[in-house]
Amino acid sequence: MVTISGESDEMLLLLKELVSKVKTLEDAVYNKDNILMKSGFVVVDTPTPAIRNEHTVSDISKMDWSQIHETINKMG
């Protein structure tokens, strides 16, 4: 039968082991050699969203206001 102090000792040992493992993982991730980044497990570049412009507007400076409003209504 395990006593309460025995259970707390086991929990303390378990907690120490977990902290040790987390520190080891942090050292591996932030290692100056960047082993994980070189292997592809950790990436620093994320995909950037792309905006497709389906509407092309020729030269807006040559349009009158009614044409500009018409173009905006088509886009929106």
Backbone as numpy.savetxt, mean C-alpha at the origin, in Angstrom:
# Nx Ny Nz CAx CAy CAz Cx Cy Cz
-1.15 -31.03 37.21 -1.99 -29.86 37.21 -1.10 -28.62 37.21
-1.45 -27.65 36.38 -0.67 -26.42 36.26 -1.26 -25.38 37.19
-0.39 -24.76 37.95 -0.86 -23.72 38.86 -0.97 -22.39 38.11
-1.56 -21.42 38.77 -1.75 -20.11 38.15 -0.40 -19.47 37.85
0.55 -19.58 38.76 1.87 -19.00 38.50 2.54 -19.72 37.34
2.29 -21.01 37.21 2.83 -21.77 36.08 2.24 -21.29 34.76
0.92 -21.00 34.78 0.29 -20.50 33.56 0.83 -19.13 33.19
1.03 -18.26 34.18 1.55 -16.93 33.87 2.99 -17.02 33.39
3.77 -17.98 33.93 5.14 -18.17 33.45 5.14 -18.63 32.00
4.21 -19.53 31.66 4.10 -20.01 30.28 3.70 -18.87 29.34
2.75 -18.04 29.79 2.31 -16.90 28.97 3.46 -15.91 28.78
4.24 -15.70 29.83 5.37 -14.78 29.74 6.41 -15.32 28.76
6.70 -16.61 28.83 7.64 -17.21 27.89 7.12 -17.14 26.45
5.82 -17.38 26.29 5.22 -17.30 24.96 5.30 -15.88 24.41
5.02 -14.91 25.26 5.09 -13.51 24.86 6.52 -13.12 24.48
7.50 -13.58 25.24 8.90 -13.30 24.93 9.29 -13.91 23.59
8.82 -15.12 23.31 9.11 -15.78 22.03 8.49 -15.00 20.87
7.25 -14.56 21.05 6.59 -13.80 19.99 7.29 -12.48 19.72
7.70 -11.79 20.78 8.43 -10.52 20.62 9.74 -10.77 19.89
10.41 -11.84 20.24 11.67 -12.17 19.58 11.47 -12.44 18.10
10.43 -13.17 17.76 10.14 -13.46 16.35 9.79 -12.19 15.58
9.00 -11.30 16.18 8.65 -10.05 15.52 9.89 -9.20 15.28
10.78 -9.14 16.26 12.02 -8.39 16.08 12.86 -8.98 14.95
12.91 -10.29 14.87 13.65 -10.94 13.79 13.05 -10.60 12.43
11.73 -10.62 12.35 11.06 -10.25 11.09 11.32 -8.79 10.73
11.26 -7.90 11.71 11.54 -6.49 11.45 12.97 -6.31 10.96
13.91 -7.01 11.57 15.30 -6.92 11.12 15.45 -7.39 9.69
14.71 -8.46 9.33 14.79 -8.97 7.97 14.18 -8.00 6.97
13.07 -7.36 7.33 12.42 -6.44 6.41 13.23 -5.17 6.25
13.76 -4.64 7.34 14.48 -3.36 7.29 15.99 -3.54 7.18
16.42 -4.72 6.79 17.84 -5.00 6.62 18.40 -4.11 5.52
19.61 -3.60 5.72 20.18 -2.70 4.72 20.44 -3.41 3.38
20.54 -4.73 3.40 20.74 -5.47 2.15 19.44 -5.66 1.38
18.31 -5.42 2.05 16.99 -5.54 1.44 16.78 -6.89 0.75
17.07 -7.95 1.46 16.95 -9.30 0.89 15.51 -9.58 0.45
14.54 -9.19 1.28 13.15 -9.46 0.93 12.71 -8.65 -0.28
13.18 -7.41 -0.38 12.80 -6.60 -1.54 13.42 -7.17 -2.81
14.67 -7.63 -2.71 15.33 -8.20 -3.88 14.66 -9.49 -4.32
14.11 -10.23 -3.39 13.46 -11.49 -3.74 12.04 -11.29 -4.26
11.50 -10.10 -4.07 10.16 -9.81 -4.58 9.06 -9.99 -3.56
9.41 -10.35 -2.33 8.37 -10.50 -1.31 7.85 -9.16 -0.83
8.70 -8.15 -0.82 8.31 -6.82 -0.39 8.57 -5.87 -1.56
7.57 -5.13 -1.95 7.75 -4.20 -3.06 7.49 -2.78 -2.57
8.21 -1.84 -3.13 8.02 -0.45 -2.75 7.23 0.32 -3.80
7.17 -0.19 -5.01 6.42 0.48 -6.07 5.01 -0.08 -6.11
4.05 0.80 -6.11 2.67 0.37 -6.22 2.13 0.81 -7.55
1.15 0.12 -8.08 0.59 0.53 -9.36 -0.09 1.89 -9.24
0.07 2.68 -10.27 -0.57 3.99 -10.26 -1.82 3.94 -11.12
-2.87 4.57 -10.66 -4.10 4.55 -11.44 -3.95 5.35 -12.72
-4.62 4.90 -13.75 -4.57 5.58 -15.04 -5.95 6.15 -15.35
-5.96 7.32 -15.88 -7.22 7.95 -16.28 -7.28 7.96 -17.80
-8.31 7.34 -18.32 -8.49 7.33 -19.77 -9.33 8.52 -20.16
-8.82 9.29 -21.05 -9.56 10.43 -21.55 -10.20 10.04 -22.87
-11.49 9.78 -22.83 -12.19 9.34 -24.02 -12.61 10.51 -24.90
-12.65 11.69 -24.32 -13.08 12.87 -25.06 -11.86 13.72 -25.40
-11.75 14.06 -26.65 -10.68 14.96 -27.05 -11.30 16.27 -27.49
-10.71 17.34 -27.05 -11.18 18.67 -27.41 -10.10 19.30 -28.26
-10.51 19.78 -29.42 -9.51 20.43 -30.27 -9.08 21.74 -29.62
-9.00 22.78 -30.30 -8.52 24.04 -29.75 -9.69 24.82 -29.16
-9.73 24.87 -27.84 -10.85 25.51 -27.16 -10.81 27.03 -27.31
-9.65 27.58 -27.60 -9.54 29.03 -27.74 -10.28 29.55 -28.98
-10.53 28.68 -29.95 -11.23 29.11 -31.17 -12.73 28.85 -31.11
-13.23 28.32 -29.98 -14.65 28.01 -29.84 -15.39 29.21 -29.26
-16.66 29.31 -29.61 -17.48 30.30 -28.91 -18.12 29.60 -27.72
-18.80 30.39 -26.86 -19.31 29.85 -25.60 -20.33 28.75 -25.81
-21.13 28.82 -26.82 -22.12 27.76 -27.05 -21.45 26.44 -27.39
-20.36 26.50 -28.14 -19.62 25.27 -28.47 -18.94 24.70 -27.22
-18.43 25.57 -26.37 -17.79 25.11 -25.13 -18.82 24.43 -24.23
-20.00 25.04 -24.08 -21.05 24.43 -23.26 -21.49 23.09 -23.85
-21.58 23.02 -25.16 -21.96 21.78 -25.82 -20.92 20.69 -25.56
-19.66 21.05 -25.66 -18.58 20.09 -25.42 -18.59 19.60 -23.97
-18.80 20.50 -23.04 -18.85 20.13 -21.62 -20.02 19.21 -21.35
-21.16 19.49 -21.94 -22.33 18.62 -21.75 -22.09 17.23 -22.30
-21.37 17.11 -23.41 -21.06 15.80 -23.98 -20.12 15.01 -23.05
-19.18 15.74 -22.43 -18.22 15.08 -21.53 -18.86 14.64 -20.24
-19.76 15.45 -19.71 -20.33 15.17 -18.39 -21.47 14.24 -18.46
